[in-house]
Structure formats: C-alpha cells, structure tokens
Amino acid sequence: MFNVTLSSRILAPFEASVSAYKKDDKEDSPFPIIRGYNNPLNAKVGASLSADLTALILSIKRGIFLMPYVFFDGICAGLFYDASIPKGGKNPQMSTGLEFHLETNLAMYLPIDIGARFVINKKDKKPKFESFIGAAGSF
C-alpha cells in the first residue's frame, strides 16, 4: 500500500488522502469501506481517494466531570468526497455528502466522534442518512 495525505488549516480545515492498493492473496479486499457503501471495492489493484473540508460551527467547551468524565468540545460540519477506483477504472465506488459530528472526549483523553451524515453514492444515486460513532484521534 502507498499513501499520501495532504492537510491544510490556512483558510479552512482540509484533508485529502490518496492510497494505492495491491491485493495480497491472503486478503479479502485491500480497499477501505468508503462512506455510503456497505462493502469495500472488490478488486485486486487500484487506488482510493478521500477529501474532507470541515469547519467548527458551534463551540461548546463544556463537560460533565463525574465518572466517566465527558467533555463536549464542539459541533463540526464537513463536506466529503470518497472514491475507490480499480485499475482500468471500470465500476468504481464514489460517494459525496455532508456530515455533522460532535467532538467529544471520554475520560479526558479518549477522542470520540458522534455524528450523522447525508450521503449520495454512485451506485444508488439516492441520498441516504447514516449515523456513526468512532475514535477521532490517533493513538
């Protein structure tokens, strides 16, 4: 796998990531599951792209300081574009959408994102709603 990530916080928080994949015989699929899809791209060789533009829309900076110590940092909105493209370019997976997430910290150190997104993918071409909970930081 080869990965390049570009980040900027000059005008607005922006991040783009491009990865190239080559399937090992032991793997099911080397591609990630992109937003708006339930399964990864079924291909042996290809690339994936993810681009996000996010902004803080409401700063909360409040917490509950009883166990488990929950701190609510802020609510962010973001636009995204994801794609997984096989070698040759036939039948790629692509999606775009808008997501809102609450940046939260548990026990003061564990970053958690709780959110919802509206996403349109290339396959269905209909907007759909997804909720998510995930770790937001790097450990």
Secondary structure, DSSP 8 states (H G I E B T S, - for coil): -EEEEEEE-SSS-EEEEEEEEE--TT-S-SS---TT-SS----SEEEEEEEEEEEEEEEEEEEE-STT-EEEEEEEEEEEEEEEEETT--S-EEEEEEEEEEEEEETTTEEEEEEEEEEEETTT-S-EEEEEEEE-S--
